[in-house]
Amino acid sequence: MNKTAFAILALALFVGPSTAKAQVSVDISKITCMQFIQYKITDPKNIMIWLNGYRHGLRHDLNVDLESILENTRKIEEYCFKHPDTFVMKAVEEVVGPMP
């Protein structure tokens, strides 16, 4: 998938039914661990689902392991509690590994 498709997916995750008419744009690279663990943007699972799709898209891998997404979310939340000023993208690279 290209970046446009990922942006559309991100918007779909972050826009709820009550705000369907509002346009929302989120720069995933600027979300801090504090925002992540305090649900300031959205539920951390939504962010992790998007990041998982992004990482898999970079590898052209269409397989999704839902249990690993939940496990990685838990690990990243633990990391973020210890490093609240770190960006989530950095936390993902530290916990899951570098982007492909």
C-alpha positions in Angstrom: 0.0 0.0 0.0 1.1 3.5 -0.6 1.2 6.4 1.9 -2.1 7.8 0.7 -3.8 4.5 1.4 -2.3 4.4 4.9 -3.4 8.0 5.5 -6.9 7.1 4.6 -6.8 4.1 6.9 -5.5 6.3 9.7 -8.3 8.7 9.2 -10.9 5.9 9.3 -9.5 4.7 12.6 -9.4 8.1 14.2 -12.7 9.6 13.0 -15.7 8.4 15.0 -19.3 8.3 13.9 -20.2 11.5 15.8 -17.4 13.4 14.0 -17.9 12.0 10.6 -18.2 15.5 9.0 -15.0 16.8 10.6 -11.6 16.3 9.0 -9.0 14.9 11.3 -5.4 14.4 10.4 -2.8 12.8 12.7 0.9 12.7 12.2 1.8 9.4 13.7 5.5 10.3 13.9 4.7 13.1 16.4 2.7 11.1 18.9 4.6 10.8 22.2 4.5 7.9 24.6 2.6 10.1 27.1 -0.1 10.8 24.6 -0.2 7.1 23.7 -0.6 5.8 27.2 -3.0 8.5 28.2 -5.3 7.9 25.2 -4.9 11.5 24.1 -5.1 10.7 20.4 -7.2 7.5 20.5 -7.1 4.0 22.0 -3.5 2.7 21.8 -4.8 -0.4 20.0 -6.0 1.8 17.1 -2.5 3.3 16.8 -0.9 -0.1 16.9 -3.2 -1.5 14.3 -2.3 1.3 12.0 1.4 1.0 12.7 1.2 -2.8 12.2 -0.4 -2.2 8.8 2.2 0.4 7.9 5.1 -1.9 8.8 3.6 -4.9 7.0 2.9 -2.6 4.0 6.6 -1.7 3.8 7.4 -5.4 3.6 4.5 -6.1 1.2 3.3 -8.7 3.8 -0.5 -9.1 3.9 -0.6 -11.4 6.9 -1.9 -10.1 10.2 -1.3 -11.7 13.5 -3.9 -10.2 15.9 -2.4 -11.7 19.0 1.0 -10.2 18.2 -0.6 -6.8 17.7 -2.1 -7.0 21.2 1.2 -8.4 22.7 3.2 -5.6 21.0 0.7 -3.0 22.3 1.2 -4.2 25.8 5.0 -4.2 25.4 5.0 -0.7 23.9 2.7 0.6 26.7 5.2 -0.8 29.3 8.1 0.9 27.4 6.1 4.2 27.2 5.4 4.2 30.9 9.2 4.2 31.4 9.9 6.7 28.6 7.0 9.1 28.4 8.8 11.8 26.3 9.8 9.3 23.6 7.9 9.3 20.3 5.8 6.2 19.8 7.6 5.5 16.5 10.9 5.3 18.4 9.2 3.1 21.1 8.0 0.7 18.3 11.5 0.5 16.8 13.0 -0.2 20.3 10.4 -2.9 21.2 9.5 -4.5 17.9 12.5 -3.7 15.7 13.5 -1.1 13.1 11.3 -0.3 10.2 12.0 -2.4 7.1 
